[in-house]
């Protein structure tokens, strides 16, 4: 019995040592492999795969640490700082498409509501989206609805947002779009940019067209296309503008 115990102990010690060495080699090997892959990856394809895989690994951690709105703001900040994965692989020809004279490398685009104030367009286009639509932007800054206003539905992998047109206003968005225009002019980023326009909550329905017209004048030159947002359920009375008469008046003003 003693001999068997001693043999078992030697086996366990050997197994433990091998496991420790394996962990040590893994801890050293993964960074070394990653560094070698980066160095040898001239087209950037491996780097893109590694970056997207790392982002996927971090997502559950961020979801556990941050509520919906804080996670959203963190993602916008990371995109603005160039910390999100970058898609370096060439676009697939099968995905290229053309709509209303605009050329999209991918039909997968980022809708308005994520980058509300044009803070992170370069980083978001760099992820591979065919287009990024900023906004909705209102003429004057407004805080939106009270918090909490972002609600996760984990079992559906979904989020409900009730932001209520929170916006830093035309002036702030225009400064960001001016900077973006310089980057685009230098070929620093490719992709379609849309501008989504909204009205301030305090603007009476009868004067709503003026808010949208202000948006066209302030931001229109920066958008490859413009969107008139009259569908948000989080702004009281906004959907009244969908009536035939109201919408006709609005479109003429714009």
C-alpha positions in Angstrom: 0.0 0.0 0.0 2.9 2.3 0.9 4.6 1.6 -2.5 1.4 2.3 -4.3 1.0 5.6 -2.4 4.5 6.6 -3.1 4.1 5.8 -6.8 0.8 7.8 -6.9 2.5 10.7 -5.2 5.4 10.7 -7.7 2.8 10.5 -10.6 0.8 13.4 -9.1 4.0 15.5 -8.6 5.1 14.8 -12.2 1.6 15.7 -13.5 1.5 18.9 -11.5 4.9 19.9 -12.8 3.9 19.2 -16.4 0.7 21.3 -15.9 2.7 24.2 -14.4 5.2 24.1 -17.2 2.3 24.0 -19.7 0.8 27.1 -18.1 4.1 28.8 -18.2 4.7 27.9 -21.8 1.2 29.0 -22.7 1.6 32.3 -20.9 4.9 32.9 -22.8 3.8 31.2 -26.0 0.6 33.1 -26.7 2.1 36.6 -26.6 5.1 35.3 -28.5 2.9 33.7 -31.2 0.8 36.9 -31.4 3.9 39.1 -31.8 5.3 36.8 -34.5 1.9 36.8 -36.3 1.8 40.6 -36.2 5.3 40.8 -37.6 4.7 38.4 -40.4 1.3 39.6 -41.3 1.9 42.1 -44.1 -1.7 42.4 -45.3 -3.0 42.7 -41.8 -5.4 39.8 -42.0 -4.1 37.9 -39.0 -4.1 41.2 -37.0 -7.7 41.7 -37.8 -8.6 38.2 -36.7 -6.7 38.5 -33.4 -8.2 42.0 -32.7 -11.8 40.8 -33.3 -11.3 37.7 -31.3 -9.9 39.7 -28.4 -12.9 42.1 -28.6 -15.2 39.1 -28.5 -13.5 37.8 -25.4 -13.8 41.2 -23.6 -17.5 41.7 -24.4 -18.9 39.4 -21.7 -16.6 41.0 -19.1 -17.8 44.5 -20.0 -21.4 43.4 -19.9 -20.8 42.1 -16.4 -19.1 45.2 -15.2 -21.1 48.0 -16.9 -24.8 48.7 -17.3 -26.2 49.2 -20.8 -25.6 53.0 -21.2 -22.1 52.9 -19.6 -21.2 50.1 -21.9 -22.5 52.1 -24.9 -20.5 55.2 -23.9 -17.4 53.1 -23.3 -17.6 51.6 -26.8 -18.0 55.1 -28.3 -15.0 56.3 -26.4 -12.9 53.3 -27.4 -13.9 53.8 -31.1 -12.9 57.5 -30.9 -9.5 56.5 -29.4 -8.9 53.9 -32.1 -9.1 51.0 -29.6 -11.7 48.9 -31.4 -10.7 46.1 -33.9 -9.8 47.3 -37.4 -10.9 45.4 -40.5 -7.9 45.1 -42.7 -9.1 42.4 -45.0 -10.2 43.4 -48.5 -14.0 43.8 -48.9 -15.7 40.9 -50.7 -16.8 41.8 -54.2 -20.1 39.9 -53.6 -21.0 42.3 -50.8 -20.4 45.5 -52.7 -23.6 47.3 -53.6 -24.8 50.6 -54.9 -27.9 52.5 -53.7 -29.0 56.0 -54.9 -25.6 56.6 -56.4 -23.7 55.7 -53.3 -21.2 52.8 -53.3 -21.1 50.6 -50.2 -18.3 48.0 -49.6 -20.7 46.1 -47.4 -24.5 46.1 -46.9 -23.9 45.9 -43.1 -24.1 49.5 -41.9 -24.3 51.1 -38.4 -27.6 53.0 -37.9 -28.1 56.2 -36.0 -28.3 56.0 -32.3 -24.9 54.6 -31.6 -22.6 57.5 -32.4 -25.0 60.3 -31.7 -22.6 63.2 -32.0 -20.1 62.0 -34.7 -17.4 61.3 -32.1 -16.2 58.0 -33.4 -16.9 57.7 -37.1 -13.3 56.9 -38.2 -13.0 54.0 -35.7 -16.4 52.6 -36.5 -15.9 52.7 -40.3 -12.5 51.1 -39.6 -14.3 48.1 -38.2 -15.7 47.3 -41.7 -19.2 48.9 -41.7 -20.3 49.9 -45.1 -21.7 53.1 -43.6 -22.0 54.9 -40.3 -25.0 57.1 -39.7 -24.5 59.7 -36.9 -27.3 61.3 -34.8 -30.0 62.0 -34.3 -28.6 65.5 -33.9 -30.8 68.3 -32.5 -30.1 72.0 -33.0 -29.5 72.7 -29.3 -28.0 70.3 -26.7 -30.6 68.4 -24.7 -30.2 65.6 -22.1 -32.8 63.2 -23.3 -34.9 61.1 -21.0 -34.1 60.4 -17.3 -31.9 57.4 -16.5 -32.2 54.4 -16.6 -33.1 54.4 -20.2 -31.2 51.5 -21.7 -32.5 48.0 -20.9 -30.9 44.7 -21.8 -32.8 41.5 -22.7 -30.1 38.9 -22.3 -32.3 35.9 -23.4 -32.9 37.6 -26.7 -29.5 39.2 -27.1 -31.3 42.5 -27.4 -31.3 46.0 -26.0 -34.1 48.5 -25.7 -33.1 52.1 -25.6 -35.3 55.0 -24.5 -32.7 57.8 -24.8 -35.1 60.4 -26.1 -32.9 62.3 -28.5 -30.0 63.0 -26.1 -27.7 65.2 -28.2 -24.8 67.6 -27.8 -26.3 69.8 -30.5 -25.4 71.0 -34.0 -22.3 73.0 -33.0 -20.6 70.0 -31.3 -21.5 67.6 -34.1 -20.3 70.0 -36.7 -16.9 70.4 -35.1 -16.5 66.6 -35.1 -17.7 66.3 -38.7 -15.3 69.1 -39.8 -12.4 67.0 -38.3 -13.8 63.9 -40.0 -13.9 65.7 -43.4 -10.2 66.4 -43.1 -9.5 62.7 -42.4 -11.6 61.7 -45.4 -10.0 64.2 -47.7 -6.6 62.7 -46.9 -7.8 59.2 -47.6 -7.6 58.2 -44.0 -10.9 56.4 -43.9 -13.3 54.9 -46.5 -17.1 54.4 -46.3 -20.4 56.2 -46.5 -21.4 58.7 -43.8 -25.0 59.5 -43.1 -26.4 62.4 -40.9 -29.6 61.9 -39.0 -31.5 65.0 -38.1 -33.9 65.5 -35.2 -35.8 68.3 -33.5 -35.5 69.6 -30.0 -38.1 68.4 -27.5 -39.1 72.0 -26.6 -39.7 73.0 -30.2 -43.4 73.2 -30.9 -44.8 70.9 -33.6 -45.7 73.9 -35.8 -42.1 75.0 -35.8 -40.5 71.6 -36.2 -39.6 72.1 -39.8 -37.3 74.9 -38.8 -35.2 72.6 -36.6 -34.7 70.2 -39.5 -33.9 73.0 -41.9 -31.3 74.2 -39.4 -29.8 70.7 -39.4 -29.5 70.7 -43.2 -27.7 74.1 -43.2 -25.4 73.2 -40.3 -24.5 69.6 -41.1 -25.8 68.8 -44.6 -22.5 69.2 -46.4 -20.9 66.5 -44.3 -23.4 63.8 -45.1 -23.4 61.5 -48.1 -27.1 61.2 -47.3 -29.4 62.9 -44.8 -32.2 61.4 -42.7 -35.2 63.2 -41.3 -36.1 61.4 -38.1 -39.8 61.6 -37.4 -40.2 58.1 -36.1 -38.6 58.1 -32.6 -41.2 56.9 -30.0 -39.2 58.6 -27.2 -40.0 62.3 -28.2 -43.5 63.4 -27.4 -45.5 64.3 -30.5 -42.7 63.6 -33.0 -44.6 60.9 -34.9 -47.4 63.4 -35.5 -45.0 64.8 -38.2 -45.7 61.6 -40.2 -49.1 62.9 -41.2 -49.3 63.6 -44.9 -49.8 67.4 -44.5 -47.2 67.8 -41.8 -44.6 65.6 -43.7 -45.1 67.5 -46.9 -44.5 70.8 -45.1 -41.4 69.4 -43.4 -39.9 68.0 -46.6 -40.5 71.3 -48.5 -38.7 73.2 -45.7 -35.8 70.8 -45.8 
